[in-house]
Amino acid sequence: MNQNSSPAARRIVVVGGGPAAHRFTEAMCARGTAGLAITVLTEETHLPYDRVALSRALTETGVDLTLGDRELWNNDAVTLVTGARAVDLDLAAREVITADGGRFGYDELVLATGSNAARLPIPGNEHTHVYRTLEDVWEINRQVAELGERLGRPVNAVTIGGGLLGLEAAAGLQSLGANPVVIDGGPWLMGTQLDEGAGQAMGRLIAEKGLEVHGGVYPAAVLTEEGPDGAARVTGVEMADGRIIEADMVVVSIGVRPRDELARTLNGRAKEEAAAAAGKAPEELGDEDFVPVFRMGARGGIVIDESCATDVENVWAVGEVANFGGLCVGLVAPANTMAEIVADRLHGGTAAFPGFDTATKLKLSGVDVASFGDGFAKTPGALEIVYADPARGVYQKVVTSNDAKTLLGGIFVGDAAPYQSLRPLLGRELPAEPGAYLTAAGGAEAPDTELPDDAILCSCNNVAAGSIRDAVNGCGSCDGQDPIQELGGLKACTRAGTQCGSCVPMLKKLLETELAHNGIAVSKALCEHFALSRAELFEAVRATGLRSAGEVFARFGIPVELEHGDGTVEAVPPLGCDICKPALGSILSSQHAEYPLDGGRGTLQDTNDRALANMQKNGTYSVVPRIPGGEITPEKLAVIAQVAQKYGLYTKITGALRIDMFGARLEQLPEIWKELVEAGFESGQAYGKALRNVKSCVGSTWCRYGVQDSVAMAISMELRYRGLRAPHKFKMGVSGCARECAEARGKDVGVIATADGWNLYVGGNGGANPAHAQLLAKDLDDETLVRYVDRYLMYYIRTADRLQRTARWMEDLDGGIGHVRDVVVEDSLGIAADLEAAMARHIENYEDEWAATLKDPDRLRRFRSFVNAPDQRDDSIANVAERGMIRPATEAEKAAAAAGEGPVLLGATIPVRSSASEGA
């Protein structure tokens, strides 16, 4: 709807299209839009998106960061104008003027212009990148790829700035394959959020992740040279002390500056008018000689009062451009609060801004970091209760009042578990001694906390614990719905946990506690077909000795037969769902170590498991033979080369010490695996929820630093646990010394050699939510190490939820690593012998899945591209040549080839037609 189409409508114009503008629009619509015309002007071409998640757009293609529900912008009362940059305000006419000459009249104006990335005033700064918008991160991604291809080596990527965004940018560059270097002028990283002890712990952990840090010295210039094309190319960064740091690209992330130019333009105009009236030049006037239109902060930003109103009538400011109490803060929580306050005021409310909540909880390069409140203990008489373990890179601090009762703040690095319990208690009396919250010192969980109703549980959306309880108990605030009994509905109703997500564990805990208070059992049902949890279903199958899917489904009343009207009975595949079928398939496979596609288990599996290979984007499959410990003979390497060459496969050495061959058609898989099996290879299980690989360094056999034979141990473990089905994939690593070249502490099971044996770490994960592995036991001999790993893996397989990685499983266990240690090392549950026996049965019954497939003609029938034409191959797959191999053709390349204008399509013997030709 056009804002001027209804003369009676109250016109509200929002300048800015970031998170604050989105939240304001959402809040207005939630309160009702009758009689309103809301126009949002954004200079970007996108819908408002989540800037907090920019690192995802840096490293992932096609990621959608759009905030909230897109339906918001289809509201008849809302008009979103993209590509509209506001350049001036006509306060007399109450109009916003855009760069293209557009004029948008308003009755109420909300300035949500956000901020710009700060630039360095040093020579060569024009050749640097910033990290602020989608276009910024897309350009960084493109540059890394382009430079890497031109240089033929990893790009040396320097990030200037050791704060939140700087470290996030460096970690993203590292994930793109660059060599990351961080330059920070402060004496320690994240100086705004962390004190010296925490900053030093952070520095150690970041260094362990492979990020090189130069701290305490500022850059003086970005160095360049002229390239063959005449364009300047970055070669390095010159430091203030004369050092030169090599660089192929430089990203500057030193903070943000409020985008307050609209206010400054009007203030400048007022100053010129005052100077003309006084017969002076503008620069001759002091601040006291004229009245500015907008009051500005000393370091920028438009000054607001507690209602978020500026000095100009009917003009409001929210988010990073708003200066309150002398501060502009670039965090999402205060921006959301300001947006809600203005929406409330425009609907006749009296909400007031309470001040900035600067609490921060995040993961940087897999390192937990959190700070809140008065973490620097600036309050007079404040006490600091600290636990620091430099060797582990752990730092925990709780700040209290002088009597050690009232919580004032805290800082956590390496282990931020107490943050969840402490953050809502800020400014309140602690229910336990402060030292009890230093969980890293004793390994126990933080004390259980009963949150008061007015305690803020979700700071991003300003949701109090009482609001959560009301929703669970059926306050009727969500369109008269019944009381909420599941986490998804609770998040949708209250908005808690929908922004940064750091409060979700506490939210879940509060939900379950409240349900228990109401006498409602918390459902752990696997799905609508099974009232049991995955762990309970595992035990039920084990106790009853059921061996097939049909037996399990029949036992639980799920139809496996269909009775027709004529009285005949037809057996049908199990009628479970996409949740319970793969889970049951995994349970049966891990208990009986039988061929995963027999006994009715084939219909349970996902696509990859049914094909015993990973499907790729163009419908072909990848082939990954097992290479235990990364050790391979030249003869076996030659076989892989011959297979890849014979079948025209794209070949890639993975980060898991394996060789991956891409582009095989379904009907080719048996042919390929026949050659590999005959050469002594086995399936690498890259498609299954099973052991993927055991990564190993060279170890003591060759390396002068090695203290144990890590290669032999890695091979032994990979052969022991191969084919072991689990709730999720799991990985292992073995390092021959403390230098940790195999990155064992990033694995589900990590083994690190010591002079006295092996240290065993568990619960490490990579992926989207990385976690550092935790020490389970130290200085173990070979036999004890294997025994503990047997117990740990079997305990995980029996008790974890479906698709739950080991890190998340351990987080959910009461007692965490302490509980796991009791069960695995101390045998507190008395099940150690049973767990070891279960692992022994798996090892005894193991059979390579591809070797078993090739022996059975019935099993081979699964590998046909066309069921009704078993001998016909799928020739519609199109590839193009790139860097001496193949890759899937894009849709544009297929269309161009069909028109006779594009590249030659390899592997496609039938014409590839465009949609236009098909229509004709």
N, C-alpha and C positions, 0 to 999 in steps of 0.2 A: 504494500500500500504506500502511495506517495504521501510524505508527511503533510503536504499542503492540500490534499484532496478533501479533507474535512475541516472546514473553517472553525468549527466548534472544538476540535480536538486540541488538547493541551500538548504543545510541541516540546519534546525533550530530545535534544541533540547530544550525542556522545562523541567526543573526538578521541579516537584511539581504537584499536582493534585487538588489544592484548587480553590477558587473563582478567584484568580488573574490569575492562569494558564488558567482557563476556559475563562475568559474575553480576555486574550491575544490571545488565539486560535480563538475565535469568531471574534475578531477585525481583525486578519490576513485574515480569510476567507472572511470577509465582504469587504476587500480591494482587494481581488483577490489572488488566490493561484497558478497561472500559473508559472511553473518553480520552485516551492517550494516543499519541503518534510518536513512536520512538525511532529516531534515525541514528544509526551508528556509522561513523565515517572512519575508514581505515585505509592507510596508504598502501598496505600490503594487498596482494591479490588473493590471499587465502582467507578461509574462515578463521576466527580466533583459535589459536593453537597453544599447546602446553609448552612454554619455553623451558620449564624445568626438565623436560624430557628431550631436549635438543640432542643430547649425546646419542640417543637412539637413531635420530635422523642422520647423524654423522656416520654411523657404522652399519645401519640397516637400510636396504632399499625398499621403497614402497611403503614405509611405515606411515601410519596416519596419526598425527598428534592432535587432531581436531578436538576441541574441548566440548564436553557435554553432548547433548542430543542435538543433531543437526536440525531437528524439527523446530527448534527455537526460532530459527531464521525464517520459518514458514508462517509464523504468527502474523495475522493480518495487521496487527498494530505495530509491527517491527519492520524496518527497512534497513538492510545492510548495504552500504555503498562501498565497494572495494576500489582500490586505486585512487582514493580521494585524499590527497594530502592537504590538510588545513594550513594555510599560510598567514591568515589574519583574522581578526575579530572586529566587527563593527558593533560596539556596545550600544551605541545610540539606536541603531536599527534592530539590534538583537539578531545579528546574522553571523554565521561562520562562512568565511570565504576560502575556497579551495584553489589549488594551483591552476586548475583549468578554467577558473573564472566562475565556478558554481557558487551559489549563495544559498545557504540553508538557514531559514529563520527558526528561532527557538523562543520558548518561554522559560525553559530551564536548560542550562548548559552544564554538562559534566565533562571535565577535562581528565582524560585517562590516557595521556600521551606517553606514559612510561619513561623509558630512559634510553640512552645511547651507550654503546661500548666506548670507554675512554681510550684515547690514543696517546702514544708516547711522543713528546716533543723532542725527538732526537733525529739526527740525519738518517735517512733511509726508511723512515716510518711509513712512507707511501707504498713500500713493497711488502708490508705485513698484512696479515689477515686478522679479523676480529671474530668473536664467537658470540653472536647475538640473535641472528635470525635464521630461518630455514635456508635462505639463499647463502648466508655465510657458511653454514656447515656443508651444504651441497658443493660449494666452491672449494672448500678445504678437501673434501672427499675426492673431487675431480683432480685437484692439484697433486694429491698424494699418488693417485694412480698414474697420472701423466708423468710426473717426475720419476717415479719408480721405474716406469717403462723406459724412459729416456736414459736414466742413469744406469740401469741394469743392476741395481742394488737397493737395499732399504733406504728410504728417505730419512735424512737427519732433520727431524722436526723439533724446533725449539719453541717452547711456550713461555712467554714472559708473564709471570704472575703465579704465585703459589697459593692463591685462595681457592674457594670452592670451584669456581668456573675454570680457573687455570688448571687445576689438577684433573678436573673432569675432561677438559679438552686434551690434556696430555694422555690420559688413559684411553680416550677415543682414538687418538692418533696411533697409539701403540697397538690397539686392536685392528687398525687398518694395515699393520705391518711396518710402520715407521719406527725409527729409533728415537724414542722420546727423551727430550732434555727439558728440565724446568729451571727457569731463572727467577729467583725471588729476592727482592731487595731486603726483605725482613730477615731477622736472625733465625727465624724458624717458620715452617709452613703454617698457613691458615691462622696468621697472627690475630685476626679479628675474632675468631671463635675459640682459639686454643691458647693456653698459657705455655710457658717454656717447656715444662715437662711433657705435656701432651704433644706439643709441636715436635719435640725431639723424637718421641715415640712414633709419631706420624711419619717423620722423615725416615726412620729406620725401616718401617713397614713398606713405605713407598719405594725405597731403594731395593728391598727384597723383591719387589714386583718388576724390577728392571727399569725403573724411571730414574735417570740420572738427575741430581739436583745440585744447582749452584746457588747457595744462599748467602745473604749478607752483603752482596755487591750488586749495584744497579747497572743495567746496560747503558752504554754511551752512544752506540751507533749500530745500525744494521748495514752490513757490508754487502756490496754487489759488484758484479762484473758484467761487461757487455757480452751477450751471447751471439752465436752465429747469425741469428735473425735480427740483431741490433737491439733486442730488448734486454733490459736489466735482469740479471739472475742473482738471487741471493746466494752468498757464499759463507756468511758467518755473522756472528754478533760480537762486536767489540765491547768489552766490559770496562767499567770505570777504572779498574786497576791495571788495564792494559792487556789482559788476557783476550784471546780470540777463541770463541766457541764455534766450531764448524756447524753450518746450518744450510739446508737446501730450501727450507721454508720457515717462516716465523709467524706464530699466532700470538697476538697480544690479548691478554685477559687480566687487566689490572683493576677492574671495577667498572662501574657505570656512572653516567652523569644524567641528571634529570632532564627530560626534554621540555624545558620551560620557555622555549623561544617565543611562543605566542604571547606570553606575559611580558617577556623582555621587550618584544617589539612595541607593545603598547606603552610600557614604561619609558622606552626610548623616545617615543613620539611625544609623551607628556613632558619629558625633559626638554626636548627641542622647543616645544610651545612655551614652556616657562622661560627658557633662555631668550627666546625672541621677545617675549613681553618685557624682560629685564634688560634687553639690549646687550646681551652677552652671548658668547659662544657656548654651546652645550657643555664643553669640557671645563668651562670656568665655573659651572654650578657645582656646589657640594650637595650631598644627599639631603641636607637640611633645607636647601633652597627650593625644593619642589616636592610635591606630593605624588608618589608613584601610584599608578592605577592598581597594581597588585603588590602586596608586600612579598619580598623574596627572602629566602634563607641565605645565610652568609656563604654557604657552599652550594647554593642553588636550590631550586624547588619553590613551589608556590605555597606560601604560608596558609594554613587552614586552622579553623577552630575545632572544638570537639564535635561539632555537627558535620565536619568536613566542608564547610562553606568557606569561600575565599572572601576577600574584602569587597568584591564586586557583587552586587545584588543578583541573585538567581544564577550565580556561577559557582560550581562546586569542583573539587579536585580530589581524585582518588588514586591510590597506587604509588608508584615510584616518583611521580612528579609532585606529590603532595608532601609538604614540609610541616611536620608537627613536632613541637617542642625542640626545634632546631635540627631535626633529623629527617632525612629521606632514606627509607629502608627498602632494599630490593628483595623482599621476601613475599611469598604468595599469601601467607596467613594475614598480615595486616592489610594487604590490598583487598582481599576478600571481605574483611571486616569493614573497611571503609565503604566498599561498594554496597554492602548490606545496609549500612547506616544511612547513606544517601537515599537508597530506595525506600527505607522506612520513613525518612523525613518527607520525601515527596508524596508519601501516602498519609501524611499527617501525624507520623510518630515522633517520638522524642529520643530516639537512640543516640548514644554519645560514644565517641571513640575513646577507649580506655588507655591508649598508649601502645607502643610497639611490643609485640611478642617476637623475640629474636631467636627462639629455640630452633635448633637445627639437628636433624637426624638423617644420616645418609650413609651410603656405601660408596667409597671411592677406591677403585681398583681392587674391590674385594675387601677393603678395610672398613670396619665399622667405626663411625665417628658421630659423636653427639655432644651438644652443649646447650645449656639453657640457663636462664636467669643470670644471677651474679656469679658467673663461673670464675671471674678474676678476683673475687673476694674484696671488692671495693667498699662494701658496706662497713662502717666503723664497728670494730669488735668481732668481725666475721671469723669463724673458725674454718680451717681447711682440713678435711680428713682425706688422706691420699694413700693410694696403693699404686706402686710403680714396679714393673718388672721389665727392665731394659732388654734382657735376653729374649723375652717373648714379644716385646713391642706392645705391652699392655700398660695402660695408664687409666686409673679411675680416681675421680675426685668428687667429693660431696662437700658443699659449702653450707654452713648453718649459722644461725645466730650464736651469740657468745655463750649461751647456755646449752648449746648443742641440741636444741629442740626444734626450732623453726627452720625449714628448708629454704635456702636462699638461691641455690643454683647447683650446677654440676658440669663436669667435663669428662668425657669417656672416649678413649681411643683403643682400638684392638678388641675390646669387649664392651659393647654398649648395652648389654642386656638390662642393667638396672634402669636405664632411661625410661622404659615403658611404665614402670611402677612409680618412678619419682616425678616425672614431668607434670602429671596432674596435681601433685601435692605442693607445687611451688607456692611459697608464702604461708604454708600450713605447718602444723606440728607433726613431726614424723611419728608414725606408730611404732617405730623400733629404733634401736640405737643406730646412729649414722653409719658406723662401721659395718653393720649387717648388710648394707647395700653395696659394699665393695666385694662383689661376688667373685672376682678374679683371685682374691686372696685366699678364700677357703673352698672355692668350687661349688658352693651352695647357691640356690636360687635366691633372688631378692625376696624379702618378707612379703607375704600376701597382704594386699591392701584393699580395704573397703573404701571406695572413693565417695566423698560427699557429693550430694546432688549438684552443687554448684561448681564442682571441680571441672575444669575444661579438659575433656578427653581428647578431642580433635581440635588442635589449634588452627589448622588450615581453614576449617569451616566454622570455628567457634561453637562447637557442639559440647554441651555439658553432659556429665554422667547422668544427671536427672532426666535429660531429654531422651537418652538411650533407654533408661528404665521405663519411661512413659511409653515409648514405642513398643517395648517388649510386653508391657502390661496392658496395652490396648487403650491408648489415650484418645483414639479416634482422629488423630491429626492427619492420617493418611487416607482421606476420603472414606472414613468409616470402616476401614479394614479391620479384620480381627487382629488380636495380639500377634506380634511378629515372632516367629520361632526359628528363623534361619538368617544367616549372616548377610546374604545377598539382599533380602528384603529390608533388613535393618539399615544397610548402607544406602539403599535407594530412598528410604523414608527420611533418614536424618542427615544424609550427605556425609556422615562420619566415615573416614577411611577412603573417600573417593578421590583425594588429591594426591598427596605424597605417599600415603599408605603406611606410614610409620606407626600409626595408632591401631592398625588392624589387629595385632595380637591382643592388645588390651581390650579392644572392642569385642572380639570373640570371647575372651574370658568373662567380660561383664555380661554378655548375652547368656552364656552357659550358667553363670552364677545366678542370674535373675530367674532363669527357667527352673533351676533347681529349687530356689526359694518358693516358686509357685507350684512345686510338686510335679513339674513337667519333665519327663525324661528327655534328655538331649539325644536326638536321633543320630545314630551313627550308621544308618542304613547305607549299603553300597549303592543301591538304586531302588527303583520302584518294585523290582522283582525279588530283591533279597533284603530282608529286614536286618540282616547281619552286616557288620563292618567287614572290610576285606580280611582283617586279621581273624575275625570270628569265623568267616567262611573258610579260611585256610585251615583252621583247627577242626571245623566240622568235616571237611573233606578228608583230612588226615585221620580223624578218629573213626570215621565210618568206612574208610578204605575205598571210597568211590574212585573209579579210574577213568570214567568217560564223561563227556559233557551231558550226554543223554541221561546217565544215571543221576547226575547232580540236579539237573533241571527237573527230572521226574520226582526226585526226593523232596524238592521244594515246591512241587505243585505247578511247575511251568510246563505247558503242553509240549509234548514231543511227538504226538500223533494227531491226525486230523480225521474225524469220522464223517464220511459222506452220507448223503441222503439215502443211498441204496444199501447202507449198512457196511460198506467196505471201509477199511481203516488204512490210512496212508501215513507212513513215517515222514515227518517233516523236520527240517533243521531246527535247532533250538531257537525259541522265539524270544530270546533275551534282547538286550539293548547294547548300544555302543559302549556303555560303561561296564556292564557286568560280563559281557562275552570275552573281551580281551583279558579282563582280570581273572576270570575263571580259567582261560587258556593258560595264563602264566602260572596260576596256582597248580594246575594239573601237571604242567611241564616241570616245575621246580620240585614237585614231590616224587614224581615217578621217572624223570629223565627219559621219557619216551619220545619218539618221533613226533614233533609238534603238530603235524597236520593229519595224523591218524586218529582213529577212535572218535570221530566227530569233532576233533579239535580244529580242523581246518576252517570250519565256518565261524569259529570264535575269533580268528586272528585278524589283525589289521592287514592292509594291502601289502606292506613290506614283508611281514611274516609269512603271508601266503606265497609270496614269490621267492622267499629266502634271499631277498635282495632289496636294496633301497630304490624306490621309484624316483625318477628325476622329473624336472619340469616339462620335458617334452615327451613323457611316456616311456622313455627307455629306463634302463636299470644300471646300477653300479655294481661292480664285482670287487670284493675286498677279501683277499685271502689272509688267513692268520699268519703273522710273522712274530712269534713269541719273543718278547724282549727287544724286538727290532733287529735281532740277529738273523742273517740270511746268507746262504752260500752263493758264490758267483753262478753256480749251475742253476739254482732256483731263480736268481735274478734274470738269467737268460730265458727261462721258461716264461716268466711274466712279460718280458720284452717281446718274445715270439707271439704270445697270445694277444697282446695289445696291438701288435702290428698286423696280425692275421685278421683280426675282427675290426680293425680301424677304431680302436677305443682311445678316448682322451685319458691321459695318464697323469696322476698327481700324487706326489708324496705328501701325506697328511702330517698334521702336527702330532699325531699319535703313533709315529714310527711305523706307519703302514703305507702300502701302495694301493691307491684307489683307481680303478679303471671304469670310465663312464661311457655310456652310449650303447650298451648291449640291449638288443631287443629281447622280449620275453622268451621267444623260441630259441634264442641263441644261448641262453643261460646254461642249459644242460651240456651243450657242446663245449662251452668255455670251461665249465667246471670239470668236465671229463679230463681235459688236458691238465688242469691244475691238480686234481686229485691224483692222477697218475704220477705227477711229479712230486707228490708228497705234501701238497698243501691241504689245509682244512678251511672251512668257513670262518671268516673273521667275525661273524655275528654282528656286523654293523647295523643290521636291520632289527635286531631283537632287543627286548628289555632284558639285557643280560650283560655279562662281562664284555666290555668293548676291547680293552687292551691293557697290558701292563707295561708302562713306559719305563725305560731304564737308561741310566748313563753308562759310560764305558766300564766304570768300576775299577777295582784294584788290579785286574788282569793287565790293563794297559796304562791307566791313568796314574801319575805319580802322586796324586793326592788321595786316591782311593784307599779305604781301610777295610773294605769287604768286597766280595765278588758279587756286585749288584746284578750283573747280567745273568749269572747262574740262578740267583734267587728269583729274578723277574721271570725267567723262562719256566722255572719250577712252579711258580704261582700261576702263571698264565695257563700252563697245561693242567694244573690242578682245578682251576675254577672256570675253564672254558665251557661255554654252553649253559652255565648256571642261570636259570631264569629268575627274575626278581621283580619287585614292584616297579622299578625303573631301571634304566641302564646304570651301570656303575663302572668306574675306572680305577686303576691302581697305578702306583708309581714306586720305583725303588731307586734310591740314590746311594751311591757308594761312599759318600762323605757328607759333612755338614754344608758343603757348598751347594748341594741340592740342585744339581743340573737336571734331574728328572722331574722337578717341580712336584714332588710327592705330596707336599702339604696342600696342593690344590686338588687332590684326588679323594675319592670315597675311602680308599684305603691307601695310606702312604707309609712307606718303610724307608728309614734313613739310617745308614750305617754309623756306628760309633766304634771306638777302639775296643769296647767291651761287648759288642753284639749289635742289636738292632733296636731302634726306637720305632714304635708303632703309633701312627697317627690315623684318626678316623673322622669321617664326616666332612671332608672337604669336597666342594663342588665348584665347577666353573659355571658356564651358562649365563642366563639372564640375571640370576640372583646368586652371585658367587659367595662362597664361604671358605674360610681357612680351616683346615683340619686341626683337630685337637689331640693332644698327647694322651694316649690310652695307657701305654706301658713303655718302659725304657730298658735298654741293655739286655734284650732277650736273646737267647740262643735260637738256632734255626728251628728246633722242634717246638719250642714254646711259642715262637712267633707264628708258625703255621697253625698251631692249635687255637690260638687266640683269634686269628683271622677266620678260621672255620666257624668258631662260635659267633663272632660278630656278624658275619654275613648271613648265617642261618637265623639268627635272632632278628635281624633286619627283615629278611624275607618273610618271616612268620608274623611280624607285628606291625609293619608299616602299612599305610594306606595306599590305594592304587595311585600310580604315577607320582609317588612321593620320594624325592631324592633323600639320600642319607642325612644330609645337613638338616633338612626340614623335619625329618623323622626324629632326629635327636633333639631338636628344639621343642618338639611336642611331647617328648617323654618327660614325665615328672622326675626331676633331678638331672636331666640332661646327661652330660658326659659322666657325671658321678654315678648315675644309675647304670649306664652302660658298663662302666668299669666294675661295678659291683657284680653285674650279671656275667660278664665275660671273664674277668680276672678272678673274682672271689667266688663265683658260682653261687650268688646269693639266692637264686631261685631253684637251685638244685637240678638244673636242666642241661648242664654243660655236656654230660655224656650223651644225652639225647641229641643235642645240636651237632656234636661231632659225628655221631652215627648217621645222622641225616646227610651230612656232607660226604661221608664215606660211601653211602649208597649212590649219591650223584656221581661221584668219581668212578665207581665200579660200573655203573650203567651208561656212562657217556658214550655216545656214538656221533661222529660227525654227520651233520644233517645232509650235506650235499653228497657225501659218500653213500649214505643210506638211500637218498633219492635216486641216484644213478643205478642202483641195484634193482629197482622195482619199476617195471613198465607202467603199473597203475599210477604210481606217484609221478612219473614223467608226463602223464597226460595233462597235468595241471599247467604245463608250460607250453601253451599254444596261444598264439595271438588271436586265432579265430576258432571257436569251439566247433563250428559247423564245417570248417575247412582246415583240418589239422595240419596239412602240408603247406598251407599258404603262409608266406611271411608278410609282415607288416612293412610295406615299402612307402608308406606315407610320411614317415619321419624324415624331416629335412634338417641338414646340418650345413654349416659353412666352415671353410678352412680358416684357422687363425693360429699364428705362431707355430706352424708346422703340424698342428693337430686339428681336431674338429671341436665345434661347439654347436649348441642348438641354434637354428635360425630364428630370428625375431619375426614377429608378424609383419613388420614393415619389409623385411628382406624377402619373405615369402611372397608378399604382394608384388614387390618389384620384380622378382624372378618370373612370376606369372605374366607380367607385362613385358618381359624380355629386356628389362632395364637393370636388373640387379645382379648379385653375385651368382655363381654356379652353386646350386643346391646339391650337396653330396648325400647319397643314400636315398634319394627320392626318385623312383623310376616312374611315378605317375605324375601328371601335371599338378602343380600347386596353383590353385585358382584363387583369385581375389573374390571377395563377396560380390563385387559388381558382376564378374563373369559368371558366378554361380546363379545370380538372379536372372541374368540373360538366358 
